Amino acid sequence: MPRDLAASRASSGRVAHVYLLVTVLVVAANLRGAITAVGPVIDDLGDDQGLSAGALGLLGAVPLLTFAVVSPLVHAFARRLGTEPAVGVALWVLTAGTALRSVVAIPGSLWAGTVLLAAAIAVGNVLVPALVKRDFPEHVPTVTGVYSAVMSGFAAIASGIAVPLAAVGGWQLALGAWAGLALLGALLWLPRSRAHTPPPDDDPQPLGVAPWSSATAWQVALYMGLQSSGYYLLVNWLPQIEHDRSGTTHSAAGWLLFAMQIVGIMAGLVIGPILRRQHDQRLAAAGVSALMVVAAVGLILAPGAHVVWVLLAGISSGSSLVVALSLFAARTRTAHDAGRLSGMAQGVGYLIAAGGPTVAGLLHDATGAWAATLALVACVASLQLVVGLLAGRNRYVGEPAPVSSPA
């Protein structure tokens, strides 16, 4: 082959590879901002819509319940439509749902828009890990860390600018502005939708045992659910907790939530390469869970150091997310299997996580304080630690545990 032609092909291959990564990151940028923007303006939203803390907790749980319902269906949706077109449709639905949520003139738009945008996010949540395993098989933990960083980065930005945006256009602008990013993502994704490759589901050697019957899959699902419970509880309620317990202004509380997620990004980037070098993730899964226990107990016993505890919670939530997402690939042998495990684990996991924001709001309504909510975070993180010791073991979904040879 002529040298110039070989160089040209190599260059084209690098460009194509970069394009794959960029488009995955575009999707990642849209997977949390529409949700994390709610917490800093939840008080204004509740006052405007006449919602109690319990009702606001339910509103915070709606995306998680939607994730739980939609996630197991994404596999079949992508198989019928193709993975890339499925992601493209999800981005258009995300645009519409995010815009609809802020149109208060339409009765029920707050709830309907939340369901739509959450359903769209669920598609991305399930399909992105499978795409990463298929398109970047030699760099799964690293790419997972990068896309988690982008996802968390935009989630942090949404938290930080929510109150300033609300000062300009009310909570409606703070939440509705994220339709613009979703629209940009949908437009940038169009080339992949038109010329898609076969979905990960087309793997010629599918998983012989359904993940629903695998103990390892259930352990991964529980870990996913427990880490999501702590994260979404704090994302929805931390600004209000900080305002009520420490006298922090709503704007400052929003920026503290921003800081929590920024340190989570850095922690996720650090733990990704570490996971890449390990076949057994028990130490990492348990260790990052322990940090959340310490943070929650610290917020209860030493609220004067609340900034330290919030940042520690950010380190835990950011790194445990990367651990959870990495387990989809680490506990399976193919992209097909990773997609099935991702759908199952996120369906179960988000069903578990949905209880967090709702129970937190009900606990506050019942006690008039936030100590019980923080104790709930500590309990959830303690259980996450135990489950991490199981889910992190070096074994694959659908395969029997390795038998040790006698000494």
C-alpha positions in Angstrom: 0.0 0.0 0.0 1.4 3.5 -0.9 2.7 5.3 2.2 0.5 8.4 1.5 -2.6 6.3 1.2 -1.8 4.4 4.4 -1.2 7.7 6.2 -4.4 9.1 4.9 -6.4 6.1 6.1 -4.7 6.3 9.5 -5.6 10.0 9.8 -9.2 9.3 8.8 -9.4 6.6 11.4 -8.2 8.9 14.1 -10.7 11.6 13.1 -13.5 9.0 13.1 -12.4 7.8 16.6 -12.3 11.4 17.9 -15.8 12.0 16.4 -17.1 8.9 18.2 -15.8 10.2 21.5 -17.1 13.7 21.0 -20.6 12.5 20.2 -20.6 10.3 23.3 -19.6 13.3 25.3 -22.4 15.4 23.8 -24.9 12.8 25.0 -23.2 12.7 28.4 -23.5 16.5 28.7 -27.3 16.1 28.5 -27.8 13.3 31.1 -28.0 15.3 34.3 -28.3 19.0 34.0 -32.1 19.1 33.5 -32.4 17.2 36.8 -29.7 18.9 39.0 -31.0 22.3 38.1 -34.1 21.7 40.3 -32.5 21.5 43.7 -31.2 25.1 44.1 -34.6 26.5 43.0 -36.8 23.9 44.6 -38.1 26.3 47.3 -39.2 28.9 44.6 -40.8 26.1 42.5 -42.7 24.8 45.6 -43.9 28.2 46.6 -45.0 29.1 43.0 -46.8 25.7 42.5 -48.1 25.3 46.0 -46.2 22.0 46.6 -45.2 20.6 50.1 -41.8 19.1 50.9 -43.4 15.7 50.4 -44.7 16.6 46.9 -41.4 18.2 45.9 -39.7 15.0 47.0 -42.1 13.1 44.8 -41.2 15.4 41.9 -37.6 14.6 42.6 -38.4 10.9 42.5 -40.3 11.1 39.2 -37.1 11.0 37.0 -35.8 8.0 39.0 -39.1 6.1 38.7 -39.1 6.9 35.0 -35.6 5.6 34.7 -36.7 2.4 36.5 -39.6 1.8 34.1 -37.9 2.8 30.9 -34.3 1.4 31.4 -35.3 -2.3 31.0 -37.1 -1.4 27.7 -34.2 0.5 26.1 -32.5 -2.7 25.0 -35.5 -3.7 22.9 -36.0 -0.2 21.6 -32.3 0.0 20.4 -32.6 -3.4 18.9 -35.5 -2.4 16.8 -34.4 1.1 15.9 -30.6 0.8 16.1 -28.5 2.2 18.9 -27.5 5.5 17.2 -31.0 6.4 16.0 -32.4 5.5 19.4 -30.0 8.0 21.0 -30.9 10.6 18.4 -34.6 10.2 19.1 -33.9 10.5 22.9 -32.2 13.8 22.4 -35.2 15.2 20.5 -37.5 14.0 23.2 -35.2 15.5 25.9 -35.4 18.8 24.1 -39.2 18.7 24.0 -39.6 17.5 27.6 -37.3 20.1 29.1 -39.1 22.9 27.3 -42.5 21.6 28.3 -41.7 21.3 32.0 -41.4 25.1 32.2 -44.6 26.0 30.3 -46.8 26.6 33.4 -49.7 27.7 31.2 -50.3 24.1 30.3 -51.9 22.1 33.2 -49.7 19.2 34.4 -46.7 20.4 32.2 -44.3 20.3 35.1 -45.0 16.6 35.7 -45.4 15.6 32.1 -42.3 17.4 31.0 -40.3 15.7 33.8 -41.5 12.3 32.7 -40.5 12.9 29.1 -37.1 14.3 29.8 -36.4 11.5 32.3 -37.4 8.8 29.7 -35.0 10.4 27.2 -32.2 10.5 29.7 -32.8 6.8 30.6 -32.1 5.9 27.0 -28.7 7.6 27.2 -28.0 6.2 30.6 -28.4 2.6 29.3 -26.9 2.9 25.8 -23.8 5.0 26.5 -22.0 2.3 28.5 -22.7 -0.2 25.8 -21.4 2.2 23.1 -18.2 2.8 25.2 -17.5 -0.9 25.5 -18.1 -1.4 21.8 -16.2 1.6 20.4 -13.4 1.9 23.0 -12.8 -1.7 24.1 -9.2 -1.1 25.2 -10.0 2.1 27.2 -13.4 1.4 28.9 -12.5 2.7 32.5 -10.7 5.8 31.1 -13.5 6.7 28.7 -16.1 6.0 31.3 -14.3 8.4 33.6 -14.2 11.1 30.9 -17.8 10.9 30.0 -18.8 10.7 33.7 -16.8 13.9 34.2 -18.6 15.6 31.4 -21.9 14.4 32.7 -21.1 15.5 36.2 -19.6 18.8 35.0 -22.7 19.9 33.3 -24.7 18.7 36.3 -22.6 20.9 38.4 -23.0 23.9 36.1 -26.7 23.4 36.2 -26.7 23.6 40.0 -24.4 26.6 40.1 -26.2 28.8 37.6 -29.8 27.9 38.6 -30.3 30.7 41.1 -28.7 33.4 38.9 -30.9 32.3 36.0 -34.0 32.2 38.3 -33.2 35.8 39.3 -33.6 36.7 35.6 -36.5 34.6 34.5 -37.8 32.6 37.5 -37.4 28.9 38.1 -38.9 28.4 34.6 -35.8 29.8 32.9 -33.5 28.0 35.4 -35.0 24.7 34.3 -36.0 25.5 30.7 -32.6 26.8 29.6 -31.4 23.2 29.3 -33.6 22.5 26.3 -31.0 24.5 24.3 -28.2 22.1 25.2 -30.4 19.1 24.3 -31.3 20.7 21.0 -27.6 21.3 20.2 -26.9 17.6 21.1 -29.7 16.4 18.8 -28.3 18.4 15.9 -24.7 17.2 16.5 -25.9 13.6 16.7 -27.7 13.7 13.4 -24.8 12.2 11.3 -24.6 9.2 13.6 -28.4 8.7 13.3 -28.2 8.6 9.6 -25.3 6.2 9.2 -25.4 4.0 12.2 -23.5 0.8 12.8 -25.2 -2.3 14.1 -26.2 -2.0 17.8 -24.3 -3.9 20.5 -27.3 -6.2 20.6 -26.1 -7.8 17.3 -23.2 -9.6 19.1 -23.0 -13.1 17.7 -22.4 -14.7 21.1 -25.2 -13.4 23.3 -25.4 -14.0 27.0 -26.7 -17.5 27.8 -28.2 -16.6 31.1 -30.4 -13.6 31.5 -29.0 -11.0 33.9 -32.3 -11.2 35.9 -31.3 -14.7 37.1 -27.7 -13.8 38.0 -26.7 -13.0 41.6 -23.8 -11.0 40.2 -26.1 -8.8 38.1 -28.3 -8.2 41.2 -25.3 -7.1 43.2 -24.3 -4.7 40.4 -27.9 -3.4 40.3 -28.0 -2.9 44.1 -24.8 -1.0 44.0 -26.1 1.2 41.2 -29.3 1.9 43.1 -27.6 2.7 46.4 -25.1 5.1 45.0 -27.8 6.7 43.0 -30.0 7.0 46.1 -27.4 9.0 48.0 -26.5 11.2 45.0 -30.1 12.1 43.9 -31.2 12.7 47.5 -28.4 15.3 48.0 -28.9 16.8 44.5 -32.5 17.5 45.3 -32.3 18.5 49.0 -28.7 19.6 49.8 -29.3 23.3 49.0 -32.4 23.3 51.2 -30.5 21.4 54.0 -27.7 23.9 53.9 -30.1 26.9 53.9 -32.0 25.6 56.9 -29.2 24.1 59.0 -26.4 26.6 58.3 -28.1 29.7 57.2 -26.5 29.5 53.7 -28.2 31.7 51.1 -30.0 29.8 48.3 -27.4 31.1 45.8 -24.4 30.1 48.0 -26.1 26.6 48.6 -26.4 26.2 44.8 -22.7 26.9 44.3 -21.8 24.5 47.2 -23.7 21.8 45.3 -21.7 22.9 42.2 -18.5 22.4 44.2 -19.7 19.0 45.4 -20.1 17.8 41.9 -16.8 19.4 40.7 -14.8 17.5 43.2 -16.8 14.4 42.2 -15.6 14.9 38.6 -12.0 15.0 39.7 -12.5 11.9 41.9 -14.1 10.1 39.0 -11.1 11.0 36.7 -8.7 9.7 39.3 -10.4 6.4 40.0 -11.0 5.5 36.3 -7.3 4.7 35.5 -7.1 2.9 38.9 -10.0 0.6 37.9 -8.4 0.0 34.5 -5.5 -1.7 36.2 -7.7 -3.9 38.4 -9.8 -7.0 37.7 -11.2 -6.9 41.2 -13.1 -3.7 42.2 -14.0 -4.6 45.8 -11.6 -2.2 47.5 -12.6 0.7 45.3 -16.3 0.0 45.6 -16.2 -0.3 49.4 -13.7 2.6 49.9 -15.7 5.2 48.0 -18.8 4.2 49.9 -17.1 4.6 53.2 -16.4 8.2 52.4 -20.2 9.0 52.1 -20.8 7.4 55.5 -18.2 9.7 57.0 -19.6 12.8 55.2 -23.2 12.1 56.3 -22.2 11.5 59.9 -20.0 14.6 59.8 -22.9 16.7 58.6 -25.0 15.5 61.6 -22.3 15.8 64.3 -20.2 18.7 63.1 -22.3 20.9 61.0 -19.9 23.8 61.4 -17.5 22.0 59.0 -20.3 21.5 56.5 -18.2 22.5 53.5 -15.7 19.8 54.3 -18.4 17.1 54.6 -20.1 18.3 51.4 -16.9 18.1 49.4 -16.2 14.6 50.9 -19.7 13.6 49.8 -18.8 14.9 46.3 -15.6 12.8 46.2 -17.7 9.7 47.2 -20.6 10.3 44.8 -18.4 11.1 41.8 -16.1 8.1 42.2 -18.8 5.6 43.1 -20.7 6.6 39.9 -17.6 5.7 37.9 -17.3 2.4 39.8 -21.0 1.6 39.2 -20.7 2.3 35.4 -17.5 0.4 35.1 -19.1 -2.6 36.7 -21.4 -3.0 33.6 -18.3 -3.7 31.5 -16.2 -5.4 34.2 -18.8 -8.0 35.0 -19.6 -8.9 31.3 -17.5 -10.2 28.4 -19.2 -8.5 25.4 -20.9 -5.1 24.5 -24.1 -7.0 24.1 -24.0 -8.4 27.6 -22.9 -5.0 28.9 -26.0 -3.4 27.3 -28.3 -6.0 28.9 -26.7 -5.7 32.3 -26.8 -1.9 32.0 -30.6 -1.9 31.3 -31.4 -4.4 34.1 -29.1 -2.7 36.7 -30.3 0.8 35.9 -34.0 -0.3 35.9 -33.6 -1.9 39.4 -31.2 0.7 40.6 -33.3 3.7 39.8 -36.3 2.1 41.3 -34.4 1.8 44.6 -33.0 5.3 44.2 -36.5 6.8 43.7 -37.3 6.3 47.3 -34.4 8.7 48.4 -35.8 12.1 47.5 -39.4 11.2 48.5 -38.5 9.7 51.9 -36.2 12.7 52.6 -39.1 15.1 52.0 -41.5 13.0 54.1 -39.0 12.8 56.9 -38.6 16.5 56.9 -42.4 17.0 56.9 -42.7 14.6 59.9 -39.7 15.9 62.0 -39.3 19.5 60.8 -35.6 18.9 60.6 -33.0 17.3 58.4 -31.0 15.1 60.8 -33.1 12.1 60.0 -32.5 12.6 56.3 -28.8 12.8 56.8 -29.0 9.6 58.9 -30.7 8.0 56.0 -27.8 8.9 53.7 -25.4 7.3 56.2 -27.4 4.1 56.3 -27.7 3.9 52.5 -24.0 4.4 52.1 -23.2 1.7 54.7 -25.3 -0.8 52.8 -23.6 0.3 49.6 -20.3 -0.5 51.1 -21.4 -4.1 51.9 -22.9 -4.6 48.4 -19.7 -3.2 46.8 -17.7 -6.0 48.4 -19.9 -8.4 46.5 -20.4 -6.6 43.2 -16.6 -5.9 43.0 -15.6 -9.5 42.9 -13.8 -10.7 39.7 -16.6 -12.8 38.1 -18.9 -12.5 35.1 -22.7 -12.3 34.9 -24.1 -15.7 33.7 -21.0 -17.6 34.7 -20.4 -19.7 37.8 -18.1 -18.3 40.5 -14.5 -19.6 40.1 -13.6 -22.6 42.2 -10.4 -22.3 44.2 -8.0 -25.2 43.8 -7.2 -27.1 46.9 -4.0 -26.2 48.6 
